[in-house]
Amino acid sequence: CNPPATMATETKTGDSDNHFDVFVIGCGSGGIAFARRAASYGKKVAIVEKARLGGTCVNVGCVPKKLMWSAASIAEAMHHAKAFGYKGVNPDFTFDWAAVKKRRDAH
């Protein structure tokens, strides 16, 4: 979740610096989309997020789940590859859980 270039990303002092046209609570998928749209229309936008930018879906929900689902789907397909005419697929392949977890956590 990268804020648009026109969004304030630092705390500033002074009355005019602390005035925002839009204040977004939560920088999940909806919050960041709204903030980007408002900024694209020239509005000065502030966002507040209690955790990592991106919200639940991006950080611990939808996106990490899709990475894990893909890893499991590929493993399942490899188990059945020979039955579908694929040759050279080793049925004794190994799975590196640490590598998948590292990729999931780094996305």
Accessible surface in RSA format (square Angstrom, percent):
REM  Atomic radii and reference values for relative SASA: ProtOr
REM  Chains: A
REM  Algorithm: Lee & Richards
REM  Probe-radius: 1.40
REM  Slices: 20
REM RES _ NUM      All-atoms   Total-Side   Main-Chain    Non-polar    All polar
REM                ABS   REL    ABS   REL    ABS   REL    ABS   REL    ABS   REL
RES CYS A   1    53.30  40.3   2.35   2.6  50.95 119.7  12.52  31.7  40.78  44.0
RES ASN A   2   112.86  77.8 111.35 107.6   1.51   3.6  23.61  56.8  89.25  86.3
RES PRO A   3    41.66  30.4  25.47  23.2  16.19  58.9  25.47  21.0  16.19 100.6
RES PRO A   4    25.65  18.7  17.81  16.2   7.84  28.5  24.52  20.2   1.13   7.0
RES ALA A   5   111.88 102.9  65.74 101.4  46.14 105.0  78.47 110.5  33.40  88.5
RES THR A   6    92.54  65.8  68.55  69.5  23.99  57.2  75.00 100.7  17.54  26.5
RES MET A   7     8.94   4.6   0.31   0.2   8.63  20.5   0.65   0.5   8.29  11.0
RES ALA A   8    25.95  23.9   6.58  10.2  19.37  44.1  15.63  22.0  10.32  27.3
RES THR A   9    97.52  69.4  57.91  58.7  39.60  94.4  42.72  57.4  54.79  82.8
RES GLU A  10   131.00  75.2 113.75  86.1  17.25  41.1  39.59  76.6  91.41  74.6
RES THR A  11   137.09  97.5 101.67 103.1  35.42  84.4  71.39  95.9  65.70  99.3
RES LYS A  12   102.59  50.0  93.85  57.6   8.74  20.8  48.53  43.7  54.06  57.6
RES THR A  13   119.27  84.8 109.28 110.8   9.99  23.8  77.61 104.2  41.66  63.0
RES GLY A  14    44.42  54.8   0.00   N/A  44.42  54.8  36.89 101.2   7.53  16.9
RES ASP A  15   137.93  96.6 121.39 120.8  16.54  39.1  40.09  94.4  97.84  97.6
RES SER A  16    94.87  80.2  75.44 100.7  19.42  44.7  55.29 117.7  39.58  55.4
RES ASP A  17    55.75  39.1  53.65  53.4   2.10   5.0   0.25   0.6  55.50  55.4
RES ASN A  18    82.19  56.7  63.87  61.7  18.33  44.1  24.86  59.8  57.33  55.4
RES HIS A  19   113.77  62.2 107.97  75.0   5.80  14.8  80.44  82.9  33.33  38.8
RES PHE A  20    59.86  30.0  39.15  24.2  20.72  53.9  39.15  23.7  20.72  59.3
RES ASP A  21    75.00  52.5  40.86  40.7  34.14  80.7  10.79  25.4  64.21  64.0
RES VAL A  22    27.66  18.2  22.46  20.3   5.20  12.5  27.66  24.0   0.00   0.0
RES PHE A  23   126.00  63.0  98.93  61.3  27.06  70.4  98.93  60.0  27.06  77.5
RES VAL A  24    11.36   7.5   8.12   7.4   3.24   7.8  11.36   9.9   0.00   0.0
RES ILE A  25   144.61  82.3 116.77  87.0  27.84  67.1 116.77  84.1  27.84  75.5
RES GLY A  26    23.98  29.6   0.00   N/A  23.98  29.6  22.87  62.8   1.11   2.5
RES CYS A  27     0.00   0.0   0.00   0.0   0.00   0.0   0.00   0.0   0.00   0.0
RES GLY A  28    19.12  23.6   0.00   N/A  19.12  23.6  15.74  43.2   3.37   7.6
RES SER A  29    67.94  57.4  53.88  71.9  14.07  32.4  47.25 100.6  20.69  29.0
RES GLY A  30    55.81  68.8   0.00   N/A  55.81  68.8  42.92 117.8  12.89  28.9
RES GLY A  31    17.09  21.1   0.00   N/A  17.09  21.1   9.13  25.0   7.97  17.8
RES ILE A  32    20.47  11.6  20.47  15.2   0.00   0.0  20.47  14.7   0.00   0.0
RES ALA A  33    57.99  53.3  48.66  75.1   9.33  21.2  53.53  75.4   4.46  11.8
RES PHE A  34   113.72  56.9 108.03  66.9   5.68  14.8 113.06  68.5   0.66   1.9
RES ALA A  35     0.00   0.0   0.00   0.0   0.00   0.0   0.00   0.0   0.00   0.0
RES ARG A  36   100.52  42.2  97.28  49.6   3.23   7.7  38.96  53.2  61.56  37.3
RES ARG A  37   149.93  62.9 146.33  74.6   3.60   8.6  37.05  50.6 112.88  68.4
RES ALA A  38    10.38   9.5   4.93   7.6   5.45  12.4  10.05  14.1   0.34   0.9
RES ALA A  39     3.18   2.9   0.65   1.0   2.53   5.8   0.65   0.9   2.53   6.7
RES SER A  40    86.39  73.0  44.49  59.4  41.90  96.5  49.56 105.5  36.83  51.6
RES TYR A  41   156.78  73.2 128.22  73.0  28.55  74.3  98.16  73.8  58.61  72.3
RES GLY A  42    65.69  81.0   0.00   N/A  65.69  81.0  35.48  97.4  30.22  67.7
RES LYS A  43    99.14  48.4  96.48  59.2   2.66   6.3  41.43  37.3  57.71  61.5
RES LYS A  44    59.12  28.8  55.62  34.1   3.50   8.3  49.02  44.1  10.10  10.8
RES VAL A  45     0.00   0.0   0.00   0.0   0.00   0.0   0.00   0.0   0.00   0.0
RES ALA A  46    11.90  10.9  10.61  16.4   1.29   2.9  11.90  16.8   0.00   0.0
RES ILE A  47    39.71  22.6  15.25  11.4  24.46  58.9  15.25  11.0  24.46  66.4
RES VAL A  48    70.00  46.1  65.90  59.7   4.10   9.9  69.32  60.2   0.68   1.9
RES GLU A  49    45.11  25.9  17.81  13.5  27.30  65.0   4.12   8.0  40.98  33.5
RES LYS A  50   206.35 100.7 160.04  98.2  46.31 110.3 113.79 102.4  92.56  98.6
RES ALA A  51    69.69  64.1  45.73  70.6  23.96  54.5  58.09  81.8  11.60  30.7
RES ARG A  52   143.40  60.2 134.60  68.6   8.79  20.9  76.94 105.2  66.46  40.3
RES LEU A  53    71.04  39.6  58.46  41.8  12.57  31.6  58.46  41.1  12.57  33.8
RES GLY A  54     1.90   2.3   0.00   N/A   1.90   2.3   1.59   4.4   0.31   0.7
RES GLY A  55    14.29  17.6   0.00   N/A  14.29  17.6  13.39  36.7   0.90   2.0
RES THR A  56   100.75  71.7  90.63  91.9  10.12  24.1  56.83  76.3  43.92  66.4
RES CYS A  57    43.09  32.6  38.29  42.7   4.80  11.3  21.32  54.0  21.77  23.5
RES VAL A  58    46.63  30.7  46.63  42.2   0.00   0.0  46.63  40.5   0.00   0.0
RES ASN A  59    27.25  18.8  18.90  18.3   8.35  20.1   5.22  12.6  22.03  21.3
RES VAL A  60   111.24  73.2  82.05  74.3  29.20  70.4  85.24  74.1  26.00  70.5
RES GLY A  61    22.63  27.9   0.00   N/A  22.63  27.9  21.57  59.2   1.06   2.4
RES CYS A  62    53.29  40.3  49.90  55.7   3.39   8.0   7.35  18.6  45.94  49.5
RES VAL A  63    50.33  33.1  50.04  45.3   0.28   0.7  50.05  43.5   0.28   0.8
RES PRO A  64    12.24   8.9  12.13  11.1   0.11   0.4  12.24  10.1   0.00   0.0
RES LYS A  65   117.64  57.4 111.79  68.6   5.85  13.9  76.66  69.0  40.99  43.7
RES LYS A  66   119.63  58.4 117.89  72.3   1.74   4.2  68.89  62.0  50.74  54.1
RES LEU A  67    45.56  25.4  40.70  29.1   4.85  12.2  41.19  28.9   4.36  11.7
RES MET A  68    49.57  25.7  45.82  30.3   3.75   8.9  46.12  39.2   3.46   4.6
RES TRP A  69   177.03  71.0 172.87  83.7   4.16   9.8 155.23  82.8  21.79  35.4
RES SER A  70    56.05  47.4  52.39  69.9   3.66   8.4  25.89  55.1  30.15  42.2
RES ALA A  71    18.50  17.0   9.60  14.8   8.90  20.2  15.93  22.4   2.57   6.8
RES ALA A  72    61.78  56.8  49.22  75.9  12.57  28.6  57.08  80.4   4.71  12.5
RES SER A  73    49.23  41.6  38.44  51.3  10.79  24.9  35.69  76.0  13.55  19.0
RES ILE A  74   107.59  61.2 105.78  78.8   1.81   4.4 107.57  77.5   0.02   0.0
RES ALA A  75    22.97  21.1  21.84  33.7   1.13   2.6  22.75  32.0   0.22   0.6
RES GLU A  76    97.51  56.0  95.66  72.4   1.85   4.4  41.91  81.1  55.60  45.4
RES ALA A  77    62.62  57.6  50.13  77.4  12.49  28.4  59.03  83.1   3.59   9.5
RES MET A  78    66.49  34.4  62.41  41.3   4.08   9.7  48.43  41.2  18.07  23.9
RES HIS A  79   111.28  60.8  84.94  59.0  26.35  67.4  50.05  51.6  61.23  71.2
RES HIS A  80    87.49  47.8  85.51  59.4   1.98   5.1  60.32  62.2  27.18  31.6
RES ALA A  81    11.38  10.5   8.50  13.1   2.88   6.5  11.38  16.0   0.00   0.0
RES LYS A  82   172.85  84.3 161.05  98.8  11.80  28.1 103.58  93.2  69.26  73.8
RES ALA A  83    90.07  82.8  46.15  71.2  43.92  99.9  58.64  82.6  31.43  83.2
RES PHE A  84   160.56  80.3 130.92  81.1  29.63  77.1 137.66  83.5  22.90  65.5
RES GLY A  85    56.85  70.1   0.00   N/A  56.85  70.1  36.14  99.2  20.70  46.4
RES TYR A  86   140.66  65.7 134.69  76.6   5.97  15.5  89.21  67.0  51.45  63.4
RES LYS A  87   194.69  95.0 161.50  99.1  33.19  79.0 109.16  98.3  85.52  91.1
RES GLY A  88    85.03 104.9   0.00   N/A  85.03 104.9  43.93 120.6  41.09  92.0
RES VAL A  89    49.94  32.9  31.14  28.2  18.79  45.3  35.43  30.8  14.51  39.4
RES ASN A  90    88.70  61.2  79.48  76.8   9.22  22.2  32.75  78.8  55.96  54.1
RES PRO A  91    93.36  68.0  82.15  74.9  11.21  40.8  83.01  68.5  10.35  64.3
RES ASP A  92   115.92  81.2  97.52  97.1  18.39  43.5  31.47  74.1  84.45  84.2
RES PHE A  93    51.64  25.8  27.69  17.2  23.95  62.3  33.93  20.6  17.71  50.7
RES THR A  94   130.30  92.7 102.61 104.0  27.68  66.0  74.12  99.6  56.18  84.9
RES PHE A  95   101.35  50.7  72.84  45.1  28.51  74.2  74.90  45.4  26.45  75.7
RES ASP A  96    89.86  62.9  78.07  77.7  11.80  27.9  36.79  86.6  53.07  52.9
RES TRP A  97   122.42  49.1 119.32  57.8   3.10   7.3 101.40  54.1  21.02  34.1
RES ALA A  98    70.93  65.2  60.94  94.0  10.00  22.7  64.70  91.1   6.23  16.5
RES ALA A  99    51.23  47.1  39.70  61.3  11.53  26.2  45.57  64.2   5.65  15.0
RES VAL A 100    34.07  22.4  29.53  26.7   4.53  10.9  33.56  29.2   0.50   1.4
RES LYS A 101    83.05  40.5  83.05  51.0   0.00   0.0  53.20  47.9  29.86  31.8
RES LYS A 102   156.34  76.3 149.16  91.5   7.18  17.1  98.02  88.2  58.31  62.1
RES ARG A 103   170.51  71.6 163.82  83.5   6.69  15.9  55.65  76.1 114.85  69.6
RES ARG A 104    52.72  22.1  51.44  26.2   1.28   3.0   5.50   7.5  47.23  28.6
RES ASP A 105    75.86  53.1  49.70  49.5  26.16  61.8  33.86  79.7  42.00  41.9
RES ALA A 106    82.62  76.0  46.47  71.7  36.15  82.2  56.72  79.9  25.90  68.6
RES HIS A 107    93.47  51.1  33.48  23.3  59.99 153.5  46.07  47.5  47.40  55.2
END  Absolute sums over single chains surface
CHAIN  1 A     8159.0       6411.2       1747.9       4991.9       3167.1
END  Absolute sums over all chains
TOTAL          8159.0       6411.2       1747.9       4991.9       3167.1
